[in-house]
Amino acid sequence: MTGKKLFMDFAITATSHTLAEYQARGGYEALAKVLREMKPEEVTKEVSASGLLGHGGAAFPAGRKWGVIKLNDGQPHYLCMNADEGEPGTFKDRWLMEHTPHLVLESMLIGSYALQGRHSFIYIRGEFDLSYRRLADALEEAYADGLFGENILGSGFSCDLVIYRGAGSYVCGEASAMLTSLEGKKGYPRNRPPRLTVQGLYKRPTVVNNVETLANVPYIVKHGAAAFRAVGTAKSPGTQLISISGHINKPGVYEVEYGYPFAKFLFDDCGGILHGQQLKCVIPGGISTKVLTAEDIAPLVLDHASLVDAGSQLGSQGMIVVAEGTCMVRLLQVMLRFYHHESCGQCTPCREGMGWLEKISTRVVAGGGVPEDIARLYQISRANDGTTICGLGDAAGYATVGILDKYRHEFDFYIEHKRSMFDGRLEVAAA
């Protein structure tokens, strides 16, 4: 990949996850600089000046979120890292935790200092066994070296960190549901207002940031906001980690500057479509984002504004590549089965709507669909939009409408002929 790397250079050896290796590459120097030279509000100011955007899906400016916290309000403040990476197609945060756990921990320390948080938390997806073990081992090393606990590096700042394992709920990737789970309750999302920065964990001011978002912070405070802004674009500074899978020759995690050409990334860096097939579409940011066809992608660059203008989003930056010959009716049915299974059931539109979306799509795939089913899929998707506490209902609707808008003809064919338009193609070609 072209351009400067903020993460990949930290993970080029088999022992990159150890404290000794991390310190040999300049690890914890940013923390030392912060504790020695900067006031908490100056750290927040530098992060704000960098233009760092959230990498969890919403792309909200990190510095603006930090700036809401009133440092001298007499309350405890909490920083919580959202490592519950459950969006299908997304595995970049797992890569960071497995290969650069001390970078993750250093970012938590700097963020906690900026927010004047005495206790901080990492909420990690329960299925991430290696990620958890790497983080736990790194935390033990850091405590032994005096990087956590009382009077860190003789600065007078103290901070303890807890790694909390989730139990597999997709909804707990939503910030308020994550905090509810951290409190030992069922992981239901919360109504807002009040914002989490006002009443979050234990009803105290809380900042929730994604793993990759926080992992940018040590670079920013060490090298300055201007150096960070020198990479990427004016509206999307820095780099992004993209996890790519599906029908692609070189799946994996890539670090890419914002503004990098989309087609070049797919066909040059990732080796093109598997087995020399033609590209049909890409789900660009986890299955909650609308699909983009091969024609859509051609003029695009990889930044937030470009994909929004194309009718989709970068989201969680988990790309799924789909080759020609894939049945979009069956693909949608698999996606809706996931959403139905993962709905927490708190909100009626989502609880009932996810069930009906899956039932209708399953009936179509089974050959029992009727023309009215397409209108029903649209109707339920739009009824869910903005009517639930969290965004799961909205996300399922976006995915459904995105596929229906671009591949309506496949659904019409499936309903009329009781089969996919791609069934039997291999047999015909062979004949």
N, C-alpha and C positions, 0 to 999 in steps of 0.2 A: 504494500500500500504506500501511497505517496504521503508526504508531510510528516510532521512531528508526531511522535508517539508519547502519550502520557501514561499508558498502562503497560503496553506490551514489553517495554524495555526492562520492566521489573521482573519479568517471568520468562527468562531465557535459559534457566538451568533447572536441573532436577531438584535442587534444594532451595528454590526461590521462596518457598513458604517459611523458611527458618529465619529467626531473628538475626543470626550472624550474617546471612546472605543479604537480607534486607538492609541492614545497617551498612554493609560494605558498599551498597549502591546509593548511599545517602539517606537511608530510611531514618525517620524520626528527627532529621535535621529541621524539617518544617515545624515540628512541635517545639523543639528547642528555641527556634527563632520566635515563635509566638509567645512562649512563656517568658522569654528574656526581653523582648523588644516591643510587644504589642499589647494594647489594652483590649478587653473583649469586644468593645464597640468598634475598634479599628479592624478587627478580623472580619466582622460582619460587613463593614464598609468596603473592605477589599473584595470580599465575595460578591457583594452587590455590584461593584465596579467591573468585575470580570464578566458580568452578563451570564453567569452559569445558569443553565436551565435544568429543570428536573428531568431525569432520565427514566422515570418510572412509567411514563405514559402521558401525563398531563402537560409536561414542559413548562411548569410554573417556575418563575425566577426564584432560585434558592435564597438569594440575599434578601429578597422582599419578604419571604416567609420568616427568616431569622429576625429581620428588623422589627417584626410585630412584637416580639418578646420584650417586655419592660424589665430591664436588668435589676432595678432597685425597688421592686414592688413587694419585697418581704415574703415572697412565695418560693417554694422549690420549683425548679424548671427541669424538664426532661427532654432528652434527645433520644429518639427511637429510630433505629435503622430498619427499614422495611426490606427484609431479605426473604420474604415469602413469595418467591418468584414462581407463580402458578399459571401465568398466561401461556397457553399452548404455543409452542414455537420459540419460546424465549428461554435462553440459558446463559446469557452473558454475565449476570450477577454471580451465578454459580462458578463461572470461570474465575472471576475476581477472588471469590472466597477460597477457592481451592489453590490458586497459584500465588495470590498476593494478600494473604490474610493480615499481615502486619500493616499493609497500606490501608486496609479497611479499619483496623484498630487505631492507627494514627489519625485517620480522618474523624473517628468518633471522639478522640481526645480533643482535637482542635475545635470541633463543633461544640462539644460540651463546655470547653473553656469560653467560647464566644457567647454561649447562652447562659453561662454560669450555672451549669448543671452539675450537681454532685453525684447523681446516679444516671446512668444511661443504659440502653437496652438494644440488643439485636434480636429481632423476631425472625427466626429462620424457618424455612419450610421443612417440615418433619422428614420428608423423603430425602433431603440432602445430607446423606450420611457422611461422605468424605468432606464436604464443605464444613459440616459441624465439627468434625474431628480436627480439621486443619485450624479452624478458628479457635477451638477450645485449647489446642496445643499452643497456638500463638499467644493466646491470652495468658496462659500459664507462664510462658517465657517472659512476657511483658511485665507481669506482676513481679516475677523474680528479679527483673532488671530495674525495678523501681519506676516503671512507666505507668502503672496504675496504682491506686491506693492513696495513701496520705502523702502530701507534700511532694508532688511529682517533680523530679529534677530540681529539688530545693526551691521551688517557685512559690510555695504556699498554696498552690492549687491542688485539690484532691478530687479524685474521681474513681468510682467503681463501676464496673460494667457487668451486666448479666446477659448471657446468651440463652434465649428462650425458644424452645422447639415447638412449632405448631403441630397440628394433628391432621393436616391434609386438606383443610378447607380453602377453596378458591376464593371465597368471599373475604377471608381474613387477609387477603392482599390489599383490601380496601383499608385506608388508614384508620378510620374510626372503629371498624370491626376488629382490626389488629389490636388496638388499645383495649377494647372490651375483652378480648381473649387474654391479653396480658394481665388484666385484672382478675382473671380466673373465672370469668363468666362465659356464657355462650357467645360465640363470635358474631353477634348481630351488628350491622352498621347502625350509626347514630344519626338522628336528625340534626341538621345544622342550619342556622346558628343554635348555640354558640360555636364558634370556630375552635378547632383543636388547639390553636395557639393561645386561646383564652381559657378554655376548659377541655383539657385533653386527658392524659393518663391521671387517674385519681383526682380528676377535676382540677388539675393544675395546668399551667401553660406548657404546651408540649409541641415540639417540632418533629415531624415524621418525614424522613428523607429516604430515597432509594439508595441502594448500595453504590451504584455507579455515580450518582450525583455526589455523594459525600467523598468518593474516592478521588474526585477532581480537586478537592480542597487543599491537600498538602502541596500540590503543584502550584496552585494559585498563590498561597501565602509565601511560598519559598521563592517563586520567580516573579510574582507580581501580576496584577490584573492585566496590565498591558501585554505581557508575554502570552497570557492565555488568550486574549482577544486577537493576537496576531495569527492565530490558527482558526480555521473555519470561516464563517461569514459574519457580517455585522449583526444580523438578527439571531444567528445561531452560532455563538463562539465555541471554539474548542473542537473536540473530537467526540465520536460516539462509538460504542461497541455494538456491533450488529451480530446477532446470532442467526445463521441462515441454515435452513434444512429443506427437505423435500426433494424434488427432482433436479438436483444441482450436483455437478461433478465434484466440487470441493466444499462440502458443508463444514461449518465450524464457527468460530468467533473471530471477527475481524475488527480492527480499529480503523475507523475511517474519518477523515476530516469532514465536517459539515460543508456542503457545497460540492461534494464529489459526484461525478456523473453516475447516475443510477445504472444505465446500460453498461458502462465500462466496468462497474463493480460486478455485475452479474456475469458478463460474458468474458471479461479478461481476468479479473482477480479470482473469481469463483469458478472459472473454467467452463462456463456455459451449461447448457441443459443436459441432463443425464442421457446417455446413449445417443447423442446427436439429435434429440427430438426438438420440436419447435416449442417455444415458450407460449403458454396459454395465458397465464396470469400470475400475479404475485400477491400474496397477503402480506402487506409491508410491515406491520407492527404488532404481530399477534392476531389471533382470529377475531378480536374485537374491532379490527379496522377493515374498511371496505377494500375489496379486491381491486387491483389495477391490471388492465390488460397489457399485452405486449405493446400495443399502440400507445397506450397511456404513458408507459415508462420511457419511451424513446427520448422525449425532450427533457425529462426530469433530472434534477440533482437531489442528493440526499440531504435535505434540510426540512425543517418543519413547514416553512411557508410554501415551499414547492409542492409538497404532498397535500397540504390543505387545499391549495389552488386546484389540484387534480381531483379533489373530492374524497381524499382519504387522509390518513395521518401516519406519522412515524411510530406513534404509540410506544410500546415497550421495545421496539426495534428488534422484534423477533420475526424474521422473514420466512415465509413458507412459499417455495417455488412450485408451481403447478404446470406440468407439461401438457401439450395437446394430447387428446385422447382420454383425459380424465373426465369423468361424469360429475358435473357440478351439482346435480340433484342429489347424488349419493354423498358428495362431500358436505353439502349443507345439512343433510340428515345426521351425519356424524357430529358436526358442530353443534347442532341443536340438542342432540342427546347429551352432550357435555354440559351445555347451559342448564338443561332441565335437572341433571344430576347435581349440579353445583349451586342451584338456587337455595338460599337459606330458608325460604318460606315465610319470611317476616312480612313482606308486602304482597297483598293480594294480586295486583297486576302481574308481578313477576312469578309468584307461586303458581297461579293458574295459567298465565300466558306462556311460560316456558313449557308447561305440560302439553298445552294445545299445539304449540309450534312443533314439538317433537312428534306428537301423535299424527298431525297432518303430514309432515314430511315422511314419516315412517309408512303411512298408508300409501302415499304416492310411490315410494320406492317398492312397496309390495305389489304394486299394480292395481291398487284400488282407488286411485286418485280421480277426482272430477275437476272440470275446468274452474269451478268456483273456489277450489282450494288455493289457487294462487292469490285471489283477492283476499281470502281469509288470512294468508300469511302476511300480506301487506297490512291488513287491518290490525292484526294483533301486534305486529312490530311497531306500528305508529301509536297504538294505544298505550304501549309500554314506555314510550319516549317521554322522559321527564316526570313519570308518575311513581317512581320508586325511590327509596331512600338512597341507595347506592346506584352505581351505573351498570349493574349486571343486565337488567332488563333492557336498557338502552343499547348496550353492546350487542346483545343477541339480535336486536332489531336492526342495528347498523349492518351486521354481518348478513342477515337475511335479505334486507332490501338491496344491499350492494351486489349480491349474487343474482337476485331476481332481475334487477335492472339491466345487467349486462348479459345474462344467459337465460332470459325468459324463453327463448325458443327451445332450449333443452327441456324445460319443464313442460311446455306445451306438447312436445313430442312424446315425452315419457307418459303423460296422462292419456294421450290419444292412442298410443301403441302398446301401453302397459309394459314398457321396457325402455332401457336407455338407448339413445341414438348411437352409442358406441358399442353396444352388445353385438357380437358376431363379426366385428370388423376384421379381426385376425383371420377368421375362417374364410371370409370373402376374399381377403387379400391372398391367402394361401391358394384358394381355388383358381 
